[in-house]
């Protein structure tokens, strides 16, 4: 039996699917588990929408327990297989810009709402003071 190194990326075949993940047969002859949270970068409600039996998948070895259980990840294999950190930078730049745009829009909207609130509050205060003058 070939021992797997944690961090290595290998190709395997999906042999079984459960509601919590997928079992993958590795080239070493061992079977590992890809937990449902390690299938894709986005939330996976139904693993069957992403994987089927006999699918060939690239997986990254996350851990190998003393009892022989092997933890695998498909999403980490995809992000690591194309090179060092270059793909992550490309992937994170649009989301950073997108986040900054969202924050800018939020701040602008918030300022506008605060100005409107101030105007409404000041006009009510003005009306309240003239009302109280009637009782003097």
Contact map, one row per residue, 1 for C-alpha under 8 A:
1110000000000000000000000001110000000000000000000000000000000000000000000000000000000000000000000000000000000000000000000000000000000000
1111000000000000000000000001000000000000000000000000000000000000000000000000000000000000000000000000000000000000000000000000000000000000
1111100000000000000000000001000000000000000000000000000000000000000000000000000000000000000000000000000000000000000000000000000000000000
0111110100000000000000000001000000000000000000000000000000001001000000000000000000000000000000000000000000000000000000000000000000000000
0011111100000000000000000000000000000000000000000000000000001000000000000000000000000000000000000000000000000000000000000000000000000000
0001111100000000000000000000000000000000000000000000000000011111000000000000000000000000000000000000000000000000000000000000000000000000
0000111110000000000000000000000000000000000000000000000000011100000000000000000000000000000000000000000000000000000000000000000000000000
0001111111000000000000000000000000000000000000000000000000011000000000000000000000000000000000000000000000000000000000000000000000000000
0000001111100000000000000000000000000000000000000000000001111000000000000000100010000000000000000000000000000000000000000000000000000000
0000000111110000000000000110000000000000000000000000000001111000000000000000000000000000000000000000000000000000000000000000000000000000
0000000011111000000000000110000000000000000000000000000111100000000000000000000000000000000000000000000000000000000000000000000000000000
0000000001111100000000011110000000000000000000000000000111100000000000000000000000000000000000000000000000000000000000000000000000000000
0000000000111110000000011100000000000000000000000000111110000000000000000000000000000000000000000000000000000000000000000000000000000000
0000000000011111100001111000000000000000000000000011111110000000000000000000000000000000000000000000000000000000000000000000000000000000
0000000000001111100001111000000000000000000000000000110000000000000000000000000000000000000000000000000000000000000000000000000000000000
0000000000000111110001110000000000000000000000000000100000000000000000000000000000000000000000000000000000000000000000000000000000000000
0000000000000111111011100000000000000000000000110011100000000000000000000000000000000000000000000000000000000000000000000000000000000000
0000000000000001111111000000000000000000000000100000000000000000000000000000000000000000000000000000000000000000000000000000000000000000
0000000000000000111110000000000000010000000001100000000000000000000000000000000000000000000000000000000000000000000000000000000000000000
0000000000000000011111000000000000110000000000000000000000000000000000000000000000000000000000000000000000000000000000000000000000000000
0000000000000000111111100000000011111010000000100000000000000000000000000000000000000000000000000000000000000000000000000000000000000000
0000000000000111110111110000000011110000000000100010000000000000000000000000000000000000000000000000000000000000000000000000000000000000
0000000000000111100011111000001111000000000000000000000000000000000000000000000000000000000000000000000000000000000000000000000000000000
0000000000011111000001111100001111000000000000000000000000000000000000000000000000000000000000000000000000000000000000000000000000000000
0000000000011110000000111110111100000000000000000000000000000000000000000000000000000000000000000000000000000000000000000000000000000000
0000000001111000000000011111111100000000000000000000000000000000000000000000000000000000000000000000000000000000000000000000000000000000
0000000001110000000000001111110000000000000000000000000000000000000000000000000000000000000000000000000000000000000000000000000000000000
1111000000000000000000000111110000000000000000000000000000000000000000000000000000000000000000000000000000000000000000000000000000000000
1000000000000000000000001111111000000000000000000000000000000000000000000000000000000000000000000000000000000000000000000000000000000000
1000000000000000000000001111111100000000000000000000000000000000000000000000000000000000000000000000000000000000000000000000000000000000
0000000000000000000000111100111110000000000000000000000000000000000001000000000000000000000000000000000000000000000000000000000000000000
0000000000000000000000111100011111000000000000000000000000000000000011110000000000000000000000000000000000000000000000000000000000000000
0000000000000000000011110000001111100000000000000000000000000000000011110000000000000000000000000000000000000000000000000000000000000000
0000000000000000000011110000000111110110000000000000000000000000000000111100000000000000000000000000000000000000000000000000000000000000
0000000000000000000111000000000011111110000000000000000000000000000000111000000000000000000000000000000000000000000000000000000000000000
0000000000000000001111000000000001111110000100100000000000000000000000000000000000000000000000000000000000000000000000000000000000000000
0000000000000000000010000000000000111111001100000000000000000000000000000000000000000000000000000000000000000000000000000000000000000000
0000000000000000000000000000000001111111100000000000000000000000000000011111000000000000000000000000000000000000000000000000000000000000
0000000000000000000010000000000001111111100100100100000000000000000000001110000000000000000000000000000000000000000000000000000000000000
0000000000000000000000000000000000001111111100000000000000000000000000000110000000000000000000000000000000000000000000000000000000000000
0000000000000000000000000000000000000111111000000000000000000000000000000010000000000000000000000000000000000000000000000000000000000000
0000000000000000000000000000000000000001111100000000000000000000000000000000000000000000000000000000000000000000000000000000000000000000
0000000000000000000000000000000000001001111110000000000000000000000000000000000000000000000000000000000000000000000000000000000000000000
0000000000000000000000000000000000011011011111100000000000000000000000000000000000000000000000000000000000000000000000000000000000000000
0000000000000000000000000000000000000000001111100000000000000000000000000000000000000000000000000000000000000000000000000000000000000000
0000000000000000001000000000000000000000000111111100000000000000000000000000000000000000000000000000000000000000000000000000000000000000
0000000000000000111011000000000000010010000111111110000000000000000000000000000000000000000000000000000000000000000000000000000000000000
0000000000000000100000000000000000000000000001111111000000000000000000000000000000000000000000000000000000000000000000000000000000000000
0000000000000000000000000000000000000000000001111110000000000000000000000000000000000000000000000000000000000000000000000000000000000000
0000000000000000000000000000000000000010000001111111000000000000000000000000000000000000000000000000000000000000000000000000000000000000
0000000000000100100001000000000000000000000000111111101000000000000000000000000000000000000000000000000000000000000000000000000000000000
0000000000000100100000000000000000000000000000010111111000000000000000000000000000000000000000000000000000000000000000000000000000000000
0000000000001111100000000000000000000000000000000011111000000000000000000000000000000000000000000000000000000000000000000000000000000000
0000000000001110000000000000000000000000000000000001111100000000000000000000000000000000000000000000000000000000000000000000000000000000
0000000000001100000000000000000000000000000000000011111110000000000000000000000000000000000000000000000000000000000000000000000000000000
0000000000111100000000000000000000000000000000000000011111000000000000000000000000000000000000000000000000000000000000000000000000000000
0000000000111100000000000000000000000000000000000000001111100000000000000100000000000000000000000000000000000000000000000000000000000000
0000000011110000000000000000000000000000000000000000000111110000000000000100110000000000000000000000000000000000000000000000000000000000
0000000011110000000000000000000000000000000000000000000011111000000000011111110000000000000000000000000000000000000000000000000000000000
0000011111000000000000000000000000000000000000000000000001111100000000011101100000000000000000000000000000000000000000000000000000000000
0001111111000000000000000000000000000000000000000000000000111111000001111000000000000000000000000000000000000000000000000000000000000000
0000011000000000000000000000000000000000000000000000000000011111000001111000000000000000000000000000000000000000000000000000000000000000
0000010000000000000000000000000000000000000000000000000000001111100001110000000000000000000000000000000000000000000000000000000000000000
0001010000000000000000000000000000000000000000000000000000001111110111100000000000000000000000000000000000000000000000000000000000000000
0000000000000000000000000000000000000000000000000000000000000011111111000000000000000000000000000000000000000000000000000000000000000000
0000000000000000000000000000000000000000000000000000000000000001111110000000000000000000000000000000000000000000000000000000000000000000
0000000000000000000000000000000000000000000000000000000000000000111110000000000000000000000000000000000000000000000000000000000000000000
0000000000000000000000000000000000000000000000000000000000000001111111000000000000000000000000000000000000000000000000000000000000000000
0000000000000000000000000000000110000000000000000000000000000001111111100000000000000000000000000000000000000000000000000000000000000000
0000000000000000000000000000001110000000000000000000000000001111100111110000000000000000000000000000000000000000000000000000000000000000
0000000000000000000000000000000111100000000000000000000000001111000011111000000000000000000000000000000000000000000000000000000000000000
0000000000000000000000000000000111100100000000000000000000111110000001111100000000000000000000000000000000000000000000000000000000000000
0000000000000000000000000000000001100110000000000000000000111100000000111111100000000000000000000000000000000000000000000000000000000000
0000000000000000000000000000000001000111000000000000000011110000000000011111110000000000000000000000000000000000000000000000000000000000
0000000000000000000000000000000000000111100000000000000000100000000000001111111000000000000000000000000000000000000000000000000000000000
0000000000000000000000000000000000000100000000000000000000110000000000001111111100000000000000000000000000000000000000000000000000000000
0000000010000000000000000000000000000000000000000000000001110000000000001111111110000000000000000000000000000000000000000000000000000000
0000000000000000000000000000000000000000000000000000000001100000000000000111111111000000000000000000000000000000000000000000000000000000
0000000000000000000000000000000000000000000000000000000000000000000000000011111111000011000000000000000000000000000000000000000000000000
0000000000000000000000000000000000000000000000000000000000000000000000000001111111111000000000000000000000000000000000000000000000000000
0000000010000000000000000000000000000000000000000000000000000000000000000000111111100000000000000000000000000000000000000000000000000000
0000000000000000000000000000000000000000000000000000000000000000000000000000011111110010000000000000000000000000000000000000000000000000
0000000000000000000000000000000000000000000000000000000000000000000000000000000111111110000000000000000000000000000000000000000000000000
0000000000000000000000000000000000000000000000000000000000000000000000000000000101111110000000000000000000000000000000000000000000000000
0000000000000000000000000000000000000000000000000000000000000000000000000000000100111111100000000000000000000000000000000000000000000000
0000000000000000000000000000000000000000000000000000000000000000000000000000000000111111110000000000000000000000000000000000000000000000
0000000000000000000000000000000000000000000000000000000000000000000000000000001001111111111000000000000000000000000000000000000000000000
0000000000000000000000000000000000000000000000000000000000000000000000000000001000001111111100000000000000000000000000000000000000000000
0000000000000000000000000000000000000000000000000000000000000000000000000000000000001111111110000000000000000000000000000000000000000000
0000000000000000000000000000000000000000000000000000000000000000000000000000000000000111111111000000000000000000000000000000000000000000
0000000000000000000000000000000000000000000000000000000000000000000000000000000000000011111111100000000000000000000000000000000000000000
0000000000000000000000000000000000000000000000000000000000000000000000000000000000000001111111110000000000000000000000000000000000000000
0000000000000000000000000000000000000000000000000000000000000000000000000000000000000000111111111000000000000000000000000000000000000000
0000000000000000000000000000000000000000000000000000000000000000000000000000000000000000011111111100000000000000000000000000000000000000
0000000000000000000000000000000000000000000000000000000000000000000000000000000000000000001111111110000000000000000000000000000000000000
0000000000000000000000000000000000000000000000000000000000000000000000000000000000000000000111111111000000000000000000000000000000000000
0000000000000000000000000000000000000000000000000000000000000000000000000000000000000000000011111111100000000000000000000000000000000000
0000000000000000000000000000000000000000000000000000000000000000000000000000000000000000000001111111110000000000000000000000000000000000
0000000000000000000000000000000000000000000000000000000000000000000000000000000000000000000000111111111000000000000000000000000000000000
0000000000000000000000000000000000000000000000000000000000000000000000000000000000000000000000011111111100000000000000000000000000000000
0000000000000000000000000000000000000000000000000000000000000000000000000000000000000000000000001111111110000000000000000000000000000000
0000000000000000000000000000000000000000000000000000000000000000000000000000000000000000000000000111111111000000000000000000000000000000
0000000000000000000000000000000000000000000000000000000000000000000000000000000000000000000000000011111111100000000000000000000000000000
0000000000000000000000000000000000000000000000000000000000000000000000000000000000000000000000000001111111110000000000000000000000000000
0000000000000000000000000000000000000000000000000000000000000000000000000000000000000000000000000000111111111000000000000000000000000000
0000000000000000000000000000000000000000000000000000000000000000000000000000000000000000000000000000011111111100000000000000000000000000
0000000000000000000000000000000000000000000000000000000000000000000000000000000000000000000000000000001111111110000000000000000000000000
0000000000000000000000000000000000000000000000000000000000000000000000000000000000000000000000000000000111111111000000000000000000000000
0000000000000000000000000000000000000000000000000000000000000000000000000000000000000000000000000000000011111111100000000000000000000000
0000000000000000000000000000000000000000000000000000000000000000000000000000000000000000000000000000000001111111110000000000000000000000
0000000000000000000000000000000000000000000000000000000000000000000000000000000000000000000000000000000000111111111000000000000000000000
0000000000000000000000000000000000000000000000000000000000000000000000000000000000000000000000000000000000011111111100000000000000000000
0000000000000000000000000000000000000000000000000000000000000000000000000000000000000000000000000000000000001111111110000000000000000000
0000000000000000000000000000000000000000000000000000000000000000000000000000000000000000000000000000000000000111111111000000000000000000
0000000000000000000000000000000000000000000000000000000000000000000000000000000000000000000000000000000000000011111111100000000000000000
0000000000000000000000000000000000000000000000000000000000000000000000000000000000000000000000000000000000000001111111110000000000000000
0000000000000000000000000000000000000000000000000000000000000000000000000000000000000000000000000000000000000000111111111000000000000000
0000000000000000000000000000000000000000000000000000000000000000000000000000000000000000000000000000000000000000011111111100000000000000
0000000000000000000000000000000000000000000000000000000000000000000000000000000000000000000000000000000000000000001111111110000000000000
0000000000000000000000000000000000000000000000000000000000000000000000000000000000000000000000000000000000000000000111111111000000000000
0000000000000000000000000000000000000000000000000000000000000000000000000000000000000000000000000000000000000000000011111111100000000000
0000000000000000000000000000000000000000000000000000000000000000000000000000000000000000000000000000000000000000000001111111110000000000
0000000000000000000000000000000000000000000000000000000000000000000000000000000000000000000000000000000000000000000000111111111000000000
0000000000000000000000000000000000000000000000000000000000000000000000000000000000000000000000000000000000000000000000011111111100000000
0000000000000000000000000000000000000000000000000000000000000000000000000000000000000000000000000000000000000000000000001111111110000000
0000000000000000000000000000000000000000000000000000000000000000000000000000000000000000000000000000000000000000000000000111111111000000
0000000000000000000000000000000000000000000000000000000000000000000000000000000000000000000000000000000000000000000000000011111111100000
0000000000000000000000000000000000000000000000000000000000000000000000000000000000000000000000000000000000000000000000000001111111110000
0000000000000000000000000000000000000000000000000000000000000000000000000000000000000000000000000000000000000000000000000000111111111000
0000000000000000000000000000000000000000000000000000000000000000000000000000000000000000000000000000000000000000000000000000011111111100
0000000000000000000000000000000000000000000000000000000000000000000000000000000000000000000000000000000000000000000000000000001111111110
0000000000000000000000000000000000000000000000000000000000000000000000000000000000000000000000000000000000000000000000000000000111111111
0000000000000000000000000000000000000000000000000000000000000000000000000000000000000000000000000000000000000000000000000000000011111111
0000000000000000000000000000000000000000000000000000000000000000000000000000000000000000000000000000000000000000000000000000000001111111
0000000000000000000000000000000000000000000000000000000000000000000000000000000000000000000000000000000000000000000000000000000000111111
0000000000000000000000000000000000000000000000000000000000000000000000000000000000000000000000000000000000000000000000000000000000011111
